[in-house]
Amino acid sequence: MSGSTGSCATTISYICTAGPGYDGPTGAGSISGDVTGGAPGIGATSSSSVTATSAALSGGVYPNQTDTTYTWQYGTTPAYGQQTAASDIGAGSAPVSTPATLTGLTSNTTYHFRLVAANSLGTTYGYDFTFTTT
């Protein structure tokens, strides 16, 4: 196989050359790819299977070798107001899937949601996303 993945701007070259376990948006992990302990990192987040009263959420968390839990915060404003029960994902170094299904939602309503991961070394808040029930 051959080819080029393109060039990387000097100002972000540290992200382009980072190894596994580094979370660019939060800076958690090690830029060299060496696994290090620290606050959890949050990966991609999305919603799917949205109906009038429910929505499936998915995301990923890097525990960074420290016992980590996650919750999903959600509500009709960016203040959220509700959250799922905490789920423990252990202390590994690989990303862990973080699914949840929200139920009892109101139809024709826009909801904000974000993934939150916490361990003894810190709490990381994911970006705010939205979905609208049918």
N, C-alpha and C positions, 0 to 999 in steps of 0.2 A: 504494500500500500504506500502511496506517496501523495504529496500535496502540501498545502500550507493552510494553517488556521488563521492567517492574517497577522497583522502587527498589533502591538499593544502600546497604548499611549504611555509615555514615561511617568505621568502622574499616577497611573494605576498599575504599574508593572508589578507591584507587590502582590496584587490579586491574580494577575495572569500567571505568575510563577509559583503560586501557593500550592502546597501539597494537601493531601487528604486530611480532613479534620479541621481546616481553617474556615471560619465563617466570616467572610469579608464585611458584610453589613455591621456585625457586632464587634468584630475584632477578636472574637473568642477563638481559642486554639493557638496553634503555632504556625507561623508563616512558612516554616521549613517542612511542614508536614509531620514533624514529630508530634506524637500525641501528648498533650499536656492537660492537666486538670484545670478546672476553672468553671465559671458560670456557664450554663448551657447555651448552645447555639440553636437557632431556629432556621429550618430550611423552608422550602416551598410550602405554600398554604393555598387551599382552594375549597370551593363548595360545589356540590353536585346533587343530582336527584332532588331538586327543590320542588316541593309540592305546595299545596295551600296551607298545610299545617306542619311540615317537617323539612329538614335539610340535612344532608350528609356533609360533614366537614372532614378534610384530610390535610395532613401536614407532616412534618418531620422534625425531630429534635435530636441534637448531638449532646449526649450526657456529659461528655468531656471527662470521663473516668470518675465522676462523682455521682452518688445516688441522686436521681432526678425525678421530679414529678411534673406533670403538665395538666393544665385546665384550658378550656375554651371559654372566653368571655364573649357575651353577645347581648344585644339589645337594640332598640330602635334609634339610639343615638350613639355617638362615639364615647359616651360615658358608660355604655354597656348595661350594667345593672344586674345581669344574671351571669352565672357561670356553671359549668359542668362540675361534677365531683372530680377531685384530684385523682390522677392515675399514676402509679409508680412505674417507671421504665428502667430502673436499675442504673448501673454505673459503667456501662460499656463505652467504647470509643467510636463505634459505628452509629450512623443515624438510625433512629427508631421511628416507625410509623406511629402517628397519633390520631387515629380516627375517632369521630363522635357523630352521633345522630341527634339533632335537636328536634324535639316534638312539642306539640301544644302551641305552635306558632299561630299568629293571626294572618289570615289570607290577605292578599294584595298589600303587603307591608314590606318596606325595606328594612333589613336588619344589618347592623354592623357586627363584625366578629373579628377576633384575633386570638392567636395561640399564645399562651403564657407558660414558660418553663422555669422551674426553680430548683436550686439545690443549695447546699450549705455555703456555697461561694458566691451566690447571687441569683437574681431573678432577671429573666430576659423577656421583654414584651415584643411580640410580633407586630407586623404592620396591620393597620386597619383595612379590612375588606368589607364588601357589602354583597348581599343577594336580595332579591325580591321574591316573596312567595307568590304563587299563582292565585 
